[in-house]
Amino acid sequence: MVLLRRKITQIHLPRPFCLLIILLVTVSCASQKARVRAKQVDEVISTARTFMGTPYKYGGTSRSGLDCSGLTINAFRSIDLSLPRSAEDQSSVGEKIKQKDLQPGDLVFFATGKRRRQVTHVGLVTDVRRSTVKFIHASTSLGVIETDLSQDYYAKRYRLARRIID
């Protein structure tokens, strides 16, 4: 018996089958990225919440006292992400997003000083439900607290938002 040995040079698969495989790989990668992002956001928010009740201290970055940017620095450090020291410098990091597109983990920036356009305060979005957005921040009078973004004081001083975790 003579056996013929042929080299296989091409494999022909039906086009719908190939498209299905490509779709499955793409969806799997996208859902994996979403899971990683969700885990990082949860870690950042839970770290920030461990500082609840910590007193405000200008320039502070520890549990004995911290300011708003010190809070966000500590929160994002939990996922090995470094942020600049000031709220103003943090306001140029990440992707700028619209207020209607806010998600937990985003940073929100405010102009609370005498200059109405200069960013002086930062908070971390912790919860978004319908039109209610909550954020954690270090208040000069109350220390680290969670606040509703629609509160008159913050709504009037809101300037922009950034997404740090993509």
GUGUDO-66433 format. One record per residue (C-alpha): residue number from 1; x, y, z. Coordinates in steps of 0.2 Angstrom, whole numbers, plus 2048, in hexadecimal, padded with zeros to 3 digits. Layout:
GUGUDO-66433
  nr  xx  yy  zz
 NUM   X   Y   Z
...
This chain:
GUGUDO-66433
  nr  xx  yy  zz
   1 800 800 800
   2 806 811 7FB
   3 803 81F 808
   4 803 830 801
   5 80A 83E 80C
   6 803 84F 809
   7 808 85F 811
   8 7F8 868 818
   9 7FB 87A 812
  10 7E9 881 816
  11 7DB 87D 821
  12 7CA 883 81A
  13 7BD 888 827
  14 7AC 88F 823
  15 7AC 8A2 824
  16 79E 8A2 832
  17 7A8 897 83D
  18 7B7 8A2 83B
  19 7AD 8B1 83F
  20 7A5 8A8 84F
  21 7B7 8A4 855
  22 7BD 8B6 853
  23 7AD 8BD 85C
  24 7AF 8B1 86A
  25 7C2 8B6 86D
  26 7BD 8C8 86C
  27 7AF 8C7 878
  28 7B9 8BD 884
  29 7C7 8CA 884
  30 7BB 8D8 887
  31 7B2 8D0 895
  32 7C3 8CB 89D
  33 7C8 8DE 89C
  34 7B7 8E3 8A4
  35 7BA 8D7 8B2
  36 7CC 8DD 8B5
  37 7C5 8EF 8B5
  38 7B7 8EB 8C1
  39 7C3 8E3 8CD
  40 7CF 8F2 8CD
  41 7C1 8FE 8CF
  42 7BA 8F4 8DE
  43 7CC 8F4 8E6
  44 7CE 907 8E4
  45 7BD 90B 8EB
  46 7BF 8FF 8FA
  47 7D0 906 8FD
  48 7C9 918 8FD
  49 7BB 913 909
  50 7C7 90D 916
  51 7CC 91F 918
  52 7BA 924 91D
  53 7BA 92F 92C
  54 7CC 934 92A
  55 7CF 946 92E
  56 7D4 953 921
  57 7E6 959 921
  58 7ED 964 913
  59 7FB 95A 90A
  60 7F7 94A 914
  61 7F8 939 90D
  62 7F6 92E 91C
  63 7E8 927 928
  64 7EC 935 934
  65 7E6 942 928
  66 7E5 944 915
  67 7DF 950 908
  68 7D5 94C 8F8
  69 7E3 948 8ED
  70 7EB 93E 8FB
  71 7DC 933 8FB
  72 7DC 92F 8E9
  73 7EE 92C 8E9
  74 7EC 91F 8F6
  75 7DD 917 8EE
  76 7E5 915 8DD
  77 7F6 90F 8E5
  78 7EC 8FF 8EA
  79 7EC 8FA 8D8
  80 7FE 900 8D5
  81 7F9 910 8CC
  82 802 920 8D0
  83 7F9 931 8CF
  84 800 942 8D0
  85 800 94B 8E1
  86 7F4 959 8DE
  87 7E1 959 8D8
  88 7E6 965 8CA
  89 7F3 959 8C4
  90 7E8 94A 8C6
  91 7DB 953 8BB
  92 7E6 950 8AB
  93 7E8 93E 8AE
  94 7DE 931 8A5
  95 7CF 932 899
  96 7C4 942 89A
  97 7B2 93C 89B
  98 7A1 945 89C
  99 797 946 8AC
 100 789 93B 8A5
 101 796 92D 8A2
 102 79D 92C 8B4
 103 7A0 91B 8BA
 104 7A7 915 8CB
 105 7BA 917 8CC
 106 7BA 927 8C2
 107 7C1 937 8C9
 108 7B6 947 8CB
 109 7BE 958 8CC
 110 7B8 969 8D3
 111 7BD 97B 8D4
 112 7BA 97F 8E7
 113 7C6 98D 8E9
 114 7C5 99F 8E4
 115 7CA 99C 8D2
 116 7BA 995 8CA
 117 7C3 98B 8BD
 118 7D2 984 8C6
 119 7D0 972 8CC
 120 7D3 971 8DF
 121 7CA 962 8E4
 122 7C8 950 8DF
 123 7BD 941 8E3
 124 7BB 92F 8DE
 125 7AA 929 8D8
 126 7A4 91B 8E2
 127 792 918 8DC
 128 787 91C 8CD
 129 775 919 8CD
 130 769 921 8C1
 131 76D 933 8C3
 132 775 931 8D4
 133 788 932 8D5
 134 791 930 8E5
 135 7A3 934 8E8
 136 7B0 932 8F6
 137 7BB 940 8FA
 138 7C4 949 908
 139 7BA 958 90E
 140 7C3 966 917
 141 7B6 967 925
 142 7B0 954 926
 143 7BF 94A 921
 144 7BD 93B 915
 145 7AA 939 910
 146 79F 933 902
 147 794 941 8FA
 148 787 942 8ED
 149 78D 94B 8DD
 150 77C 954 8DC
 151 77F 95D 8EC
 152 77E 96F 8E8
 153 78F 974 8EE
 154 798 967 8E3
 155 78C 968 8D5
 156 790 97A 8D3
 157 7A3 977 8D4
 158 7A4 968 8C9
 159 7B1 96A 8BB
 160 7B5 95A 8B3
 161 7B8 947 8B5
 162 7C5 93B 8B0
 163 7C6 928 8AE
 164 7D6 921 8B4
 165 7D2 90E 8B3
 166 7CE 90A 8A1
